[in-house]
């Protein structure tokens, strides 16, 4: 089983408008989805045929509605209830633009977090792979993902960590190491204080190899959007490339990549297959208008177009 964690989920509401008229009435038809990075991972894993369970924190009427949306999508879920109301995020697509209004989400009480930690320990013990995605909600310390990594790895699950900023830094400082981290190029530059571009793969490789914080993490992957990714595994370095495409909607490509890693790592695939699978998922998501959804009927074509070379 693959367990996905979404600590700050949202009801994502998307409005498609020809034109956004400011200071006047805009009539809209909403499209609502159970949102959050971990839920994108869950939906893609379902498409890949995996046994997946989603967990995290849900609260109030919006939380109950969110559970209904997950059920409707066929996403098995076991979330911990909280007093605060699950947030709503608005995404307005208009005139080729994407205007987003993102609520910060509820404050988490210490007792609620304790209840989640206990639930997580119980579920992680049944999982082969655990994915931790996105930012932490208000009231949760930046070191919390490191705590979850320790619990899951001690229970024998492999943890894939997709976060950035303070929570990534705290996890890198911790003794408990995840199986994989996947910052994108902007996130790794932020962490290292560098300004590497997609052409600086060798320098990036050297910098990561010399940085003790990454020692002991089996897979370190830096995703680079249309330029593919660089992956380091147990002393080997790989470059994965695919022919560039004009993305239809690349939102969720990183989450789809994580789903690909979870799927292939759970299956015990070799390094090249792991990287080909992950990059195929990222690209197939970018080809689909829906966030966290792959154009599955183009799997073979895209998979065969991903070239992985050892550096
Ligand atoms: P994030 O969403 O975390 O920023 P990226 O944008 O780096 O992640 O995308 C993750 C992966 O998705 C990339 O490594 C690549 O394999 C694939 N991908 C994303 N955008 C494109 C694109 N326009 N063309 C081809 N592949 C893409």
Boltz pocket constraint, residues with backbone or C-beta under 6 A from the ligand:
constraints:
  - pocket:
      binder: B
      contacts: [[A, 182], [A, 183], [A, 184], [A, 185], [A, 222], [A, 223], [A, 224], [A, 225], [A, 226], [A, 227], [A, 228], [A, 229], [A, 242], [A, 243], [A, 244], [A, 245], [A, 246], [A, 247], [A, 250], [A, 251], [A, 252], [A, 253], [A, 254], [A, 255], [A, 257], [A, 278], [A, 279], [A, 280], [A, 281], [A, 282], [A, 283], [A, 286]]
      max_distance: 6.0
